Amino acid sequence: MSGSASHGSIRAATSSSRFANERSNSRRPQNVFEAHRAGFGGKASPVQLFWGSMDLSATRFSGRPAPAWEGGAPPNCPEWVMAEAENEENAAVGFWPGGSAEGSFYAYAVPQPDGYTDADLSPATFDESLGEWILPYETVRTADDPDAMLLSFLDRAYALAADNGVWNRQALDLDPHRLDAHVSGPASYVWPGRS
């Protein structure tokens, strides 16, 4: 198994939801990340701004330690911060303003399990130089159902990391719709460039 060694050093300078069924109910990417987070019962970060590389990110943890971090760090972020951030096995997703003309959603796993780079997460592609799956924002923004496309990418990227990393998914995964009858959705949002 190899780590996502270039995640921090090269990046210089993101299941269906009941809210993702209608274009008029499009959500901000942050809300799609929160819907993704709702299906996980283990330790997880909040959807947050990671200041080290200015990402909107969310991370799920397996509950097991990771090998020592050897991937370097983005500019303006000490390497010890990355070593601490990546000290447990995790599957991370996020949005980064780089990687394509309008920015990119990404996914990576620490450590990177065997078979992680060989899967099909299309329309995302695996970027060897970053050690991450990249899904251009424009691809999501122009999709018939941007929320469903993004949520599918987030869920499939997690499943790829967790299944290939042999995580205890029976203990970690939850039904993301378990509280639907008790919760109402956030206000409508139209993706930029959509009518």
ChimeraX attribute file (.defattr): number of C-alpha atoms within 10 A of each C-alpha:
attribute: neighborCount
match mode: 1-to-1
recipient: residues
	/A:1	11
	/A:2	13
	/A:3	20
	/A:4	22
	/A:5	20
	/A:6	18
	/A:7	21
	/A:8	21
	/A:9	16
	/A:10	16
	/A:11	17
	/A:12	15
	/A:13	11
	/A:14	27
	/A:15	18
	/A:16	18
	/A:17	17
	/A:18	14
	/A:19	20
	/A:20	21
	/A:21	14
	/A:22	13
	/A:23	19
	/A:24	14
	/A:25	18
	/A:26	22
	/A:27	21
	/A:28	17
	/A:29	22
	/A:30	17
	/A:31	17
	/A:32	26
	/A:33	26
	/A:34	14
	/A:35	21
	/A:36	24
	/A:37	23
	/A:38	18
	/A:39	17
	/A:40	18
	/A:41	16
	/A:42	17
	/A:43	13
	/A:44	18
	/A:45	13
	/A:46	13
	/A:47	19
	/A:48	15
	/A:49	14
	/A:50	13
	/A:51	11
	/A:52	19
	/A:53	19
	/A:54	16
	/A:55	20
	/A:56	20
	/A:57	22
	/A:58	25
	/A:59	21
	/A:60	23
	/A:61	23
	/A:62	21
	/A:63	15
	/A:64	11
	/A:65	14
	/A:66	15
	/A:67	15
	/A:68	13
	/A:69	21
	/A:70	16
	/A:71	18
	/A:72	19
	/A:73	24
	/A:74	21
	/A:75	15
	/A:76	11
	/A:77	14
	/A:78	12
	/A:79	19
	/A:80	12
	/A:81	12
	/A:82	19
	/A:83	17
	/A:84	11
	/A:85	11
	/A:86	24
	/A:87	16
	/A:88	20
	/A:89	23
	/A:90	28
	/A:91	25
	/A:92	24
	/A:93	29
	/A:94	24
	/A:95	25
	/A:96	23
	/A:97	17
	/A:98	18
	/A:99	19
	/A:100	14
	/A:101	10
	/A:102	13
	/A:103	17
	/A:104	24
	/A:105	30
	/A:106	29
	/A:107	27
	/A:108	27
	/A:109	29
	/A:110	25
	/A:111	24
	/A:112	22
	/A:113	19
	/A:114	12
	/A:115	13
	/A:116	22
	/A:117	19
	/A:118	8
	/A:119	11
	/A:120	13
	/A:121	18
	/A:122	11
	/A:123	12
	/A:124	19
	/A:125	16
	/A:126	21
	/A:127	13
	/A:128	11
	/A:129	13
	/A:130	19
	/A:131	22
	/A:132	25
	/A:133	24
	/A:134	28
	/A:135	26
	/A:136	23
	/A:137	24
	/A:138	17
	/A:139	16
	/A:140	21
	/A:141	19
	/A:142	13
	/A:143	13
	/A:144	12
	/A:145	17
	/A:146	26
	/A:147	28
	/A:148	23
	/A:149	20
	/A:150	26
	/A:151	23
	/A:152	18
	/A:153	27
	/A:154	27
	/A:155	17
	/A:156	16
	/A:157	25
	/A:158	22
	/A:159	15
	/A:160	21
	/A:161	27
	/A:162	23
	/A:163	15
	/A:164	14
	/A:165	22
	/A:166	11
	/A:167	18
	/A:168	13
	/A:169	15
	/A:170	7
	/A:171	10
	/A:172	17
	/A:173	14
	/A:174	15
	/A:175	11
	/A:176	18
	/A:177	14
	/A:178	11
	/A:179	10
	/A:180	11
	/A:181	7
	/A:182	6
	/A:183	9
	/A:184	9
	/A:185	11
	/A:186	12
	/A:187	9
	/A:188	13
	/A:189	13
	/A:190	15
	/A:191	18
	/A:192	10
	/A:193	8
	/A:194	10
	/A:195	7
